[in-house]
Amino acid sequence: MLKGFRDFLLRGNVIDLAVAVVIGAAFTALVTKFSDAIIQPLINRIGTGPNSDHPALKVSIGGGQYLDFNVLVTATINFVLIAAVVYFLVVLPYNTIKERLAKSGEEPAAQTEAELLVEIRDLLAEQKKAS
């Protein structure tokens, strides 16, 4: 039972997945900090900031509560940044390598039985003419 579990864990796909999850979590934290430190203040400034009397990206819903669209815009930018990096640094190179391997591994199309028989016939005819 433990041998099967060990074999499962040591398969390449499981290890690759574990590495991808760890790197993905670290990258997500990096992008989140970037958004919190740089993007969010810029959006707050554009939206006239959280302490403004006339916030452009905040909608009052009564009772002193607001719908803060600054956070939504920041989360959207965060998502687009992560998706772009994953696409350009993971998906695109993977597809390129996959296509190259497929092209280099292509074998010439096998001849059909009829094509082989025609080729044999032609070779025999040439040999007959030569002798």
Distance bins in CASP14 RR format, pairs under 12 A and 6 or more apart:
PFRMAT RR
TARGET T0000
AUTHOR 0000-0000-0000
RMODE 2
METHOD distances of the structure
MODEL  1
1 7 0 0 0 0 0 1 0 0 0 0 0
1 8 0 0 0 0 0 1 0 0 0 0 0
2 8 0 0 0 0 0 1 0 0 0 0 0
2 9 0 0 0 0 0 1 0 0 0 0 0
3 9 0 0 0 0 0 1 0 0 0 0 0
3 10 0 0 0 0 0 1 0 0 0 0 0
4 10 0 0 0 0 1 0 0 0 0 0 0
4 11 0 0 0 0 0 1 0 0 0 0 0
5 11 0 0 0 0 0 1 0 0 0 0 0
5 14 0 0 0 0 0 1 0 0 0 0 0
6 14 0 0 0 0 0 1 0 0 0 0 0
7 14 0 0 0 0 1 0 0 0 0 0 0
8 14 1 0 0 1 0 0 0 0 0 0 0
8 15 0 0 0 0 0 1 0 0 0 0 0
8 17 0 0 0 0 0 1 0 0 0 0 0
9 15 1 0 0 1 0 0 0 0 0 0 0
9 17 0 0 0 0 0 1 0 0 0 0 0
9 18 0 0 0 0 1 0 0 0 0 0 0
10 16 0 0 0 0 0 1 0 0 0 0 0
10 18 0 0 0 0 0 1 0 0 0 0 0
11 17 0 0 0 0 1 0 0 0 0 0 0
11 18 0 0 0 0 0 1 0 0 0 0 0
12 18 0 0 0 0 1 0 0 0 0 0 0
12 19 0 0 0 0 1 0 0 0 0 0 0
12 20 0 0 0 0 0 1 0 0 0 0 0
13 19 0 0 0 0 0 1 0 0 0 0 0
13 20 0 0 0 0 0 1 0 0 0 0 0
14 20 0 0 0 0 0 1 0 0 0 0 0
14 21 0 0 0 0 0 1 0 0 0 0 0
15 21 0 0 0 0 0 1 0 0 0 0 0
15 22 0 0 0 0 0 1 0 0 0 0 0
16 22 0 0 0 0 0 1 0 0 0 0 0
16 23 0 0 0 0 0 1 0 0 0 0 0
16 90 0 0 0 0 0 1 0 0 0 0 0
16 94 0 0 0 0 0 1 0 0 0 0 0
17 23 0 0 0 0 0 1 0 0 0 0 0
17 24 0 0 0 0 0 1 0 0 0 0 0
18 24 0 0 0 0 0 1 0 0 0 0 0
18 25 0 0 0 0 0 1 0 0 0 0 0
19 25 0 0 0 0 0 1 0 0 0 0 0
19 26 0 0 0 0 0 1 0 0 0 0 0
19 90 0 0 0 0 0 1 0 0 0 0 0
20 26 0 0 0 0 0 1 0 0 0 0 0
20 27 0 0 0 0 0 1 0 0 0 0 0
20 28 0 0 0 0 0 1 0 0 0 0 0
20 86 0 0 0 0 1 0 0 0 0 0 0
20 89 0 0 0 0 0 1 0 0 0 0 0
20 90 0 0 0 0 1 0 0 0 0 0 0
20 94 0 0 0 0 0 1 0 0 0 0 0
21 27 0 0 0 0 0 1 0 0 0 0 0
21 28 0 0 0 0 0 1 0 0 0 0 0
22 28 0 0 0 0 0 1 0 0 0 0 0
22 29 0 0 0 0 0 1 0 0 0 0 0
23 29 0 0 0 0 0 1 0 0 0 0 0
23 30 0 0 0 0 0 1 0 0 0 0 0
23 85 0 0 0 0 0 1 0 0 0 0 0
23 86 0 0 0 0 0 1 0 0 0 0 0
23 89 0 0 0 0 0 1 0 0 0 0 0
23 90 0 0 0 0 1 0 0 0 0 0 0
24 30 0 0 0 0 1 0 0 0 0 0 0
24 31 0 0 0 0 1 0 0 0 0 0 0
24 32 0 0 0 0 0 1 0 0 0 0 0
24 82 0 0 0 0 1 0 0 0 0 0 0
24 85 0 0 0 0 1 0 0 0 0 0 0
24 86 0 0 0 0 1 0 0 0 0 0 0
24 89 0 0 0 0 0 1 0 0 0 0 0
24 90 0 0 0 0 1 0 0 0 0 0 0
25 31 0 0 0 0 0 1 0 0 0 0 0
25 32 0 0 0 0 0 1 0 0 0 0 0
25 82 0 0 0 0 0 1 0 0 0 0 0
26 32 0 0 0 0 0 1 0 0 0 0 0
26 33 0 0 0 0 0 1 0 0 0 0 0
26 82 0 0 0 0 0 1 0 0 0 0 0
27 33 0 0 0 0 0 1 0 0 0 0 0
27 34 0 0 0 0 0 1 0 0 0 0 0
27 78 0 0 0 0 0 1 0 0 0 0 0
27 81 0 0 0 0 1 0 0 0 0 0 0
27 82 1 0 0 1 0 0 0 0 0 0 0
27 83 0 0 0 0 0 1 0 0 0 0 0
27 84 0 0 0 0 0 1 0 0 0 0 0
27 85 1 0 0 1 0 0 0 0 0 0 0
27 86 0 0 0 0 1 0 0 0 0 0 0
27 89 0 0 0 0 1 0 0 0 0 0 0
27 90 0 0 0 0 0 1 0 0 0 0 0
28 34 0 0 0 0 0 1 0 0 0 0 0
28 35 0 0 0 0 0 1 0 0 0 0 0
28 78 0 0 0 0 1 0 0 0 0 0 0
28 79 0 0 0 0 0 1 0 0 0 0 0
28 81 0 0 0 0 0 1 0 0 0 0 0
28 82 1 0 0 1 0 0 0 0 0 0 0
28 83 0 0 0 0 0 1 0 0 0 0 0
28 85 0 0 0 0 0 1 0 0 0 0 0
28 86 0 0 0 0 0 1 0 0 0 0 0
29 35 0 0 0 0 0 1 0 0 0 0 0
29 36 0 0 0 0 0 1 0 0 0 0 0
29 78 0 0 0 0 0 1 0 0 0 0 0
29 82 0 0 0 0 0 1 0 0 0 0 0
30 36 0 0 0 0 0 1 0 0 0 0 0
30 37 0 0 0 0 0 1 0 0 0 0 0
30 38 0 0 0 0 0 1 0 0 0 0 0
30 78 0 0 0 0 0 1 0 0 0 0 0
30 81 0 0 0 0 1 0 0 0 0 0 0
30 82 0 0 0 0 1 0 0 0 0 0 0
30 85 0 0 0 0 1 0 0 0 0 0 0
31 37 0 0 0 0 0 1 0 0 0 0 0
31 38 0 0 0 0 0 1 0 0 0 0 0
31 39 0 0 0 0 1 0 0 0 0 0 0
31 74 0 0 0 0 0 1 0 0 0 0 0
31 75 0 0 0 0 0 1 0 0 0 0 0
31 77 0 0 0 0 1 0 0 0 0 0 0
31 78 1 0 1 0 0 0 0 0 0 0 0
31 79 0 0 0 0 1 0 0 0 0 0 0
31 80 0 0 0 0 0 1 0 0 0 0 0
31 81 1 0 1 0 0 0 0 0 0 0 0
31 82 1 0 1 0 0 0 0 0 0 0 0
31 83 0 0 0 0 0 1 0 0 0 0 0
31 84 0 0 0 0 0 1 0 0 0 0 0
31 85 1 0 0 1 0 0 0 0 0 0 0
31 86 0 0 0 0 0 1 0 0 0 0 0
32 38 0 0 0 0 0 1 0 0 0 0 0
32 39 0 0 0 0 0 1 0 0 0 0 0
32 40 0 0 0 0 0 1 0 0 0 0 0
32 74 0 0 0 0 1 0 0 0 0 0 0
32 75 0 0 0 0 1 0 0 0 0 0 0
32 77 0 0 0 0 0 1 0 0 0 0 0
32 78 1 0 0 1 0 0 0 0 0 0 0
32 79 0 0 0 0 0 1 0 0 0 0 0
32 81 0 0 0 0 1 0 0 0 0 0 0
32 82 0 0 0 0 1 0 0 0 0 0 0
33 39 0 0 0 0 0 1 0 0 0 0 0
33 40 0 0 0 0 0 1 0 0 0 0 0
33 78 0 0 0 0 0 1 0 0 0 0 0
33 81 0 0 0 0 0 1 0 0 0 0 0
34 40 0 0 0 0 1 0 0 0 0 0 0
34 41 0 0 0 0 0 1 0 0 0 0 0
34 42 0 0 0 0 0 1 0 0 0 0 0
34 74 0 0 0 0 0 1 0 0 0 0 0
34 77 0 0 0 0 1 0 0 0 0 0 0
34 78 0 0 0 0 1 0 0 0 0 0 0
34 81 1 0 0 1 0 0 0 0 0 0 0
34 82 0 0 0 0 0 1 0 0 0 0 0
34 85 0 0 0 0 0 1 0 0 0 0 0
35 41 0 0 0 0 1 0 0 0 0 0 0
35 42 0 0 0 0 1 0 0 0 0 0 0
35 43 0 0 0 0 1 0 0 0 0 0 0
35 44 0 0 0 0 0 1 0 0 0 0 0
35 70 0 0 0 0 0 1 0 0 0 0 0
35 71 0 0 0 0 0 1 0 0 0 0 0
35 73 0 0 0 0 0 1 0 0 0 0 0
35 74 1 0 1 0 0 0 0 0 0 0 0
35 75 1 0 0 1 0 0 0 0 0 0 0
35 76 0 0 0 0 0 1 0 0 0 0 0
35 77 1 0 0 1 0 0 0 0 0 0 0
35 78 1 0 1 0 0 0 0 0 0 0 0
35 79 0 0 0 0 1 0 0 0 0 0 0
35 80 0 0 0 0 0 1 0 0 0 0 0
35 81 1 0 0 1 0 0 0 0 0 0 0
35 82 0 0 0 0 1 0 0 0 0 0 0
36 42 0 0 0 0 0 1 0 0 0 0 0
36 43 0 0 0 0 0 1 0 0 0 0 0
36 44 0 0 0 0 0 1 0 0 0 0 0
36 70 0 0 0 0 0 1 0 0 0 0 0
36 71 0 0 0 0 0 1 0 0 0 0 0
36 74 1 0 0 1 0 0 0 0 0 0 0
36 75 0 0 0 0 0 1 0 0 0 0 0
36 77 0 0 0 0 0 1 0 0 0 0 0
36 78 0 0 0 0 1 0 0 0 0 0 0
37 74 0 0 0 0 0 1 0 0 0 0 0
38 44 0 0 0 0 0 1 0 0 0 0 0
38 45 0 0 0 0 0 1 0 0 0 0 0
38 74 0 0 0 0 0 1 0 0 0 0 0
38 77 0 0 0 0 0 1 0 0 0 0 0
38 78 0 0 0 0 0 1 0 0 0 0 0
38 81 0 0 0 0 0 1 0 0 0 0 0
39 45 0 0 0 0 0 1 0 0 0 0 0
39 46 0 0 0 0 0 1 0 0 0 0 0
39 70 0 0 0 0 1 0 0 0 0 0 0
39 71 0 0 0 0 0 1 0 0 0 0 0
39 73 0 0 0 0 1 0 0 0 0 0 0
39 74 1 0 1 0 0 0 0 0 0 0 0
39 75 0 0 0 0 1 0 0 0 0 0 0
39 76 0 0 0 0 0 1 0 0 0 0 0
39 77 1 0 1 0 0 0 0 0 0 0 0
39 78 1 0 0 1 0 0 0 0 0 0 0
39 79 0 0 0 0 0 1 0 0 0 0 0
39 80 0 0 0 0 0 1 0 0 0 0 0
39 81 0 0 0 0 1 0 0 0 0 0 0
40 46 0 0 0 0 0 1 0 0 0 0 0
40 47 0 0 0 0 0 1 0 0 0 0 0
40 49 0 0 0 0 0 1 0 0 0 0 0
40 50 0 0 0 0 0 1 0 0 0 0 0
40 57 0 0 0 0 0 1 0 0 0 0 0
40 68 0 0 0 0 0 1 0 0 0 0 0
40 70 1 0 0 1 0 0 0 0 0 0 0
40 71 1 0 0 1 0 0 0 0 0 0 0
40 72 0 0 0 0 0 1 0 0 0 0 0
40 73 0 0 0 0 1 0 0 0 0 0 0
40 74 1 0 1 0 0 0 0 0 0 0 0
40 75 0 0 0 0 1 0 0 0 0 0 0
40 76 0 0 0 0 0 1 0 0 0 0 0
40 77 0 0 0 0 1 0 0 0 0 0 0
40 78 0 0 0 0 1 0 0 0 0 0 0
41 47 0 0 0 0 0 1 0 0 0 0 0
41 49 0 0 0 0 1 0 0 0 0 0 0
41 50 0 0 0 0 0 1 0 0 0 0 0
41 70 0 0 0 0 1 0 0 0 0 0 0
41 74 0 0 0 0 1 0 0 0 0 0 0
42 49 0 0 0 0 0 1 0 0 0 0 0
42 57 0 0 0 0 0 1 0 0 0 0 0
42 70 0 0 0 0 1 0 0 0 0 0 0
42 73 0 0 0 0 1 0 0 0 0 0 0
42 74 0 0 0 0 1 0 0 0 0 0 0
42 77 0 0 0 0 1 0 0 0 0 0 0
43 49 0 0 0 0 1 0 0 0 0 0 0
43 50 0 0 0 0 0 1 0 0 0 0 0
43 55 0 0 0 0 0 1 0 0 0 0 0
43 56 0 0 0 0 0 1 0 0 0 0 0
43 57 1 0 0 1 0 0 0 0 0 0 0
43 58 0 0 0 0 0 1 0 0 0 0 0
43 68 0 0 0 0 0 1 0 0 0 0 0
43 69 0 0 0 0 1 0 0 0 0 0 0
43 70 1 0 1 0 0 0 0 0 0 0 0
43 71 0 0 0 0 1 0 0 0 0 0 0
43 72 0 0 0 0 1 0 0 0 0 0 0
43 73 1 0 1 0 0 0 0 0 0 0 0
43 74 1 0 1 0 0 0 0 0 0 0 0
43 75 0 0 0 0 0 1 0 0 0 0 0
43 76 0 0 0 0 0 1 0 0 0 0 0
43 77 1 0 0 1 0 0 0 0 0 0 0
43 78 0 0 0 0 0 1 0 0 0 0 0
44 50 1 0 1 0 0 0 0 0 0 0 0
44 51 0 0 0 0 1 0 0 0 0 0 0
44 52 0 0 0 0 1 0 0 0 0 0 0
44 55 0 0 0 0 1 0 0 0 0 0 0
44 56 0 0 0 0 0 1 0 0 0 0 0
44 57 0 0 0 0 1 0 0 0 0 0 0
44 58 0 0 0 0 1 0 0 0 0 0 0
44 68 0 0 0 0 1 0 0 0 0 0 0
44 69 0 0 0 0 0 1 0 0 0 0 0
44 70 1 0 1 0 0 0 0 0 0 0 0
44 71 0 0 0 0 1 0 0 0 0 0 0
44 73 0 0 0 0 1 0 0 0 0 0 0
44 74 0 0 0 0 1 0 0 0 0 0 0
45 51 0 0 0 0 0 1 0 0 0 0 0
45 52 0 0 0 0 1 0 0 0 0 0 0
45 55 0 0 0 0 0 1 0 0 0 0 0
45 56 0 0 0 0 0 1 0 0 0 0 0
45 57 0 0 0 0 0 1 0 0 0 0 0
45 70 0 0 0 0 1 0 0 0 0 0 0
46 52 0 0 0 0 0 1 0 0 0 0 0
46 55 0 0 0 0 0 1 0 0 0 0 0
46 56 1 0 0 1 0 0 0 0 0 0 0
46 57 1 0 0 1 0 0 0 0 0 0 0
46 69 0 0 0 0 0 1 0 0 0 0 0
46 70 0 0 0 0 1 0 0 0 0 0 0
46 73 0 0 0 0 1 0 0 0 0 0 0
46 74 0 0 0 0 0 1 0 0 0 0 0
46 77 0 0 0 0 0 1 0 0 0 0 0
47 54 0 0 0 0 1 0 0 0 0 0 0
47 55 1 0 0 1 0 0 0 0 0 0 0
47 56 1 0 1 0 0 0 0 0 0 0 0
47 57 1 0 1 0 0 0 0 0 0 0 0
47 58 1 0 0 1 0 0 0 0 0 0 0
47 59 0 0 0 0 0 1 0 0 0 0 0
47 68 0 0 0 0 0 1 0 0 0 0 0
47 69 0 0 0 0 1 0 0 0 0 0 0
47 70 1 0 0 1 0 0 0 0 0 0 0
47 71 0 0 0 0 0 1 0 0 0 0 0
47 73 0 0 0 0 1 0 0 0 0 0 0
47 74 0 0 0 0 0 1 0 0 0 0 0
48 54 1 0 1 0 0 0 0 0 0 0 0
48 55 1 0 1 0 0 0 0 0 0 0 0
48 56 1 0 1 0 0 0 0 0 0 0 0
48 57 1 0 0 1 0 0 0 0 0 0 0
48 58 0 0 0 0 1 0 0 0 0 0 0
48 69 0 0 0 0 0 1 0 0 0 0 0
48 70 0 0 0 0 1 0 0 0 0 0 0
49 55 1 0 0 1 0 0 0 0 0 0 0
49 56 0 0 0 0 1 0 0 0 0 0 0
49 57 0 0 0 0 1 0 0 0 0 0 0
49 58 0 0 0 0 1 0 0 0 0 0 0
49 66 0 0 0 0 0 1 0 0 0 0 0
49 68 0 0 0 0 0 1 0 0 0 0 0
49 69 0 0 0 0 0 1 0 0 0 0 0
49 70 1 0 0 1 0 0 0 0 0 0 0
50 56 0 0 0 0 0 1 0 0 0 0 0
50 57 0 0 0 0 1 0 0 0 0 0 0
50 58 1 0 0 1 0 0 0 0 0 0 0
50 66 0 0 0 0 1 0 0 0 0 0 0
50 68 1 0 0 1 0 0 0 0 0 0 0
50 69 0 0 0 0 0 1 0 0 0 0 0
50 70 1 0 0 1 0 0 0 0 0 0 0
50 71 0 0 0 0 0 1 0 0 0 0 0
51 58 0 0 0 0 0 1 0 0 0 0 0
52 58 0 0 0 0 1 0 0 0 0 0 0
52 66 0 0 0 0 0 1 0 0 0 0 0
52 70 0 0 0 0 0 1 0 0 0 0 0
53 60 0 0 0 0 0 1 0 0 0 0 0
54 60 0 0 0 0 0 1 0 0 0 0 0
55 66 1 0 0 1 0 0 0 0 0 0 0
55 67 0 0 0 0 0 1 0 0 0 0 0
55 68 0 0 0 0 1 0 0 0 0 0 0
55 69 0 0 0 0 1 0 0 0 0 0 0
55 70 0 0 0 0 1 0 0 0 0 0 0
56 66 0 0 0 0 0 1 0 0 0 0 0
56 68 0 0 0 0 0 1 0 0 0 0 0
56 69 0 0 0 0 1 0 0 0 0 0 0
56 70 0 0 0 0 1 0 0 0 0 0 0
56 73 0 0 0 0 0 1 0 0 0 0 0
57 66 0 0 0 0 1 0 0 0 0 0 0
57 67 0 0 0 0 1 0 0 0 0 0 0
57 68 1 0 0 1 0 0 0 0 0 0 0
57 69 1 0 1 0 0 0 0 0 0 0 0
57 70 1 0 1 0 0 0 0 0 0 0 0
57 71 0 0 0 0 1 0 0 0 0 0 0
57 72 0 0 0 0 1 0 0 0 0 0 0
57 73 1 0 0 1 0 0 0 0 0 0 0
57 74 0 0 0 0 0 1 0 0 0 0 0
58 64 0 0 0 0 0 1 0 0 0 0 0
58 65 0 0 0 0 0 1 0 0 0 0 0
58 66 1 0 1 0 0 0 0 0 0 0 0
58 67 1 0 0 1 0 0 0 0 0 0 0
58 68 1 0 1 0 0 0 0 0 0 0 0
58 69 1 0 0 1 0 0 0 0 0 0 0
58 70 1 0 0 1 0 0 0 0 0 0 0
58 71 0 0 0 0 1 0 0 0 0 0 0
58 72 0 0 0 0 0 1 0 0 0 0 0
58 73 0 0 0 0 0 1 0 0 0 0 0
59 65 0 0 0 0 1 0 0 0 0 0 0
59 66 1 0 0 1 0 0 0 0 0 0 0
59 67 1 0 1 0 0 0 0 0 0 0 0
59 68 0 0 0 0 1 0 0 0 0 0 0
59 69 1 0 0 1 0 0 0 0 0 0 0
59 70 0 0 0 0 0 1 0 0 0 0 0
59 72 0 0 0 0 0 1 0 0 0 0 0
60 66 1 0 1 0 0 0 0 0 0 0 0
60 67 0 0 0 0 1 0 0 0 0 0 0
60 68 0 0 0 0 0 1 0 0 0 0 0
61 67 1 0 1 0 0 0 0 0 0 0 0
61 68 0 0 0 0 0 1 0 0 0 0 0
68 74 0 0 0 0 1 0 0 0 0 0 0
68 75 0 0 0 0 0 1 0 0 0 0 0
69 75 0 0 0 0 0 1 0 0 0 0 0
69 76 0 0 0 0 1 0 0 0 0 0 0
70 76 0 0 0 0 0 1 0 0 0 0 0
70 77 0 0 0 0 0 1 0 0 0 0 0
71 77 0 0 0 0 0 1 0 0 0 0 0
71 78 0 0 0 0 0 1 0 0 0 0 0
72 78 0 0 0 0 0 1 0 0 0 0 0
72 79 0 0 0 0 0 1 0 0 0 0 0
73 79 0 0 0 0 0 1 0 0 0 0 0
73 80 0 0 0 0 0 1 0 0 0 0 0
74 80 0 0 0 0 0 1 0 0 0 0 0
74 81 0 0 0 0 0 1 0 0 0 0 0
75 81 0 0 0 0 0 1 0 0 0 0 0
75 82 0 0 0 0 0 1 0 0 0 0 0
76 82 0 0 0 0 0 1 0 0 0 0 0
76 83 0 0 0 0 0 1 0 0 0 0 0
77 83 0 0 0 0 0 1 0 0 0 0 0
77 84 0 0 0 0 0 1 0 0 0 0 0
78 84 0 0 0 0 0 1 0 0 0 0 0
78 85 0 0 0 0 0 1 0 0 0 0 0
79 85 0 0 0 0 0 1 0 0 0 0 0
79 86 0 0 0 0 0 1 0 0 0 0 0
80 86 0 0 0 0 0 1 0 0 0 0 0
80 87 0 0 0 0 0 1 0 0 0 0 0
81 87 0 0 0 0 0 1 0 0 0 0 0
81 88 0 0 0 0 0 1 0 0 0 0 0
81 89 0 0 0 0 0 1 0 0 0 0 0
82 88 0 0 0 0 0 1 0 0 0 0 0
82 89 0 0 0 0 0 1 0 0 0 0 0
82 90 0 0 0 0 0 1 0 0 0 0 0
83 89 0 0 0 0 0 1 0 0 0 0 0
83 90 0 0 0 0 0 1 0 0 0 0 0
83 91 0 0 0 0 1 0 0 0 0 0 0
84 90 0 0 0 0 0 1 0 0 0 0 0
84 91 0 0 0 0 0 1 0 0 0 0 0
84 92 0 0 0 0 0 1 0 0 0 0 0
85 91 0 0 0 0 0 1 0 0 0 0 0
85 92 0 0 0 0 0 1 0 0 0 0 0
86 92 0 0 0 0 1 0 0 0 0 0 0
86 93 0 0 0 0 0 1 0 0 0 0 0
86 94 0 0 0 0 0 1 0 0 0 0 0
87 93 0 0 0 0 0 1 0 0 0 0 0
87 94 0 0 0 0 0 1 0 0 0 0 0
87 95 0 0 0 0 1 0 0 0 0 0 0
88 94 0 0 0 0 0 1 0 0 0 0 0
88 95 0 0 0 0 0 1 0 0 0 0 0
88 96 0 0 0 0 0 1 0 0 0 0 0
89 96 0 0 0 0 0 1 0 0 0 0 0
90 96 0 0 0 0 0 1 0 0 0 0 0
90 97 0 0 0 0 0 1 0 0 0 0 0
91 97 0 0 0 0 0 1 0 0 0 0 0
91 98 0 0 0 0 0 1 0 0 0 0 0
92 98 0 0 0 0 0 1 0 0 0 0 0
92 99 0 0 0 0 0 1 0 0 0 0 0
93 99 0 0 0 0 0 1 0 0 0 0 0
93 100 0 0 0 0 0 1 0 0 0 0 0
94 100 0 0 0 0 0 1 0 0 0 0 0
94 101 0 0 0 0 0 1 0 0 0 0 0
95 101 0 0 0 0 0 1 0 0 0 0 0
95 102 0 0 0 0 0 1 0 0 0 0 0
96 102 0 0 0 0 0 1 0 0 0 0 0
96 103 0 0 0 0 0 1 0 0 0 0 0
97 103 0 0 0 0 0 1 0 0 0 0 0
97 104 0 0 0 0 0 1 0 0 0 0 0
98 104 0 0 0 0 0 1 0 0 0 0 0
98 105 0 0 0 0 0 1 0 0 0 0 0
99 105 0 0 0 0 0 1 0 0 0 0 0
99 106 0 0 0 0 0 1 0 0 0 0 0
100 106 0 0 0 0 0 1 0 0 0 0 0
109 115 0 0 0 0 0 1 0 0 0 0 0
110 116 0 0 0 0 1 0 0 0 0 0 0
111 117 0 0 0 0 1 0 0 0 0 0 0
111 118 0 0 0 0 1 0 0 0 0 0 0
111 119 1 0 0 1 0 0 0 0 0 0 0
111 120 0 0 0 0 0 1 0 0 0 0 0
112 118 0 0 0 0 1 0 0 0 0 0 0
112 119 0 0 0 0 0 1 0 0 0 0 0
113 119 0 0 0 0 0 1 0 0 0 0 0
113 120 0 0 0 0 0 1 0 0 0 0 0
114 120 0 0 0 0 0 1 0 0 0 0 0
114 121 0 0 0 0 0 1 0 0 0 0 0
115 121 0 0 0 0 0 1 0 0 0 0 0
115 122 0 0 0 0 0 1 0 0 0 0 0
116 122 0 0 0 0 0 1 0 0 0 0 0
116 123 0 0 0 0 0 1 0 0 0 0 0
117 123 0 0 0 0 0 1 0 0 0 0 0
117 124 0 0 0 0 0 1 0 0 0 0 0
118 124 0 0 0 0 0 1 0 0 0 0 0
118 125 0 0 0 0 0 1 0 0 0 0 0
119 125 0 0 0 0 0 1 0 0 0 0 0
119 126 0 0 0 0 0 1 0 0 0 0 0
120 126 0 0 0 0 0 1 0 0 0 0 0
120 127 0 0 0 0 0 1 0 0 0 0 0
121 127 0 0 0 0 0 1 0 0 0 0 0
121 128 0 0 0 0 0 1 0 0 0 0 0
122 128 0 0 0 0 0 1 0 0 0 0 0
122 129 0 0 0 0 0 1 0 0 0 0 0
123 129 0 0 0 0 0 1 0 0 0 0 0
123 130 0 0 0 0 0 1 0 0 0 0 0
124 130 0 0 0 0 0 1 0 0 0 0 0
124 131 0 0 0 0 0 1 0 0 0 0 0
125 131 0 0 0 0 0 1 0 0 0 0 0
END
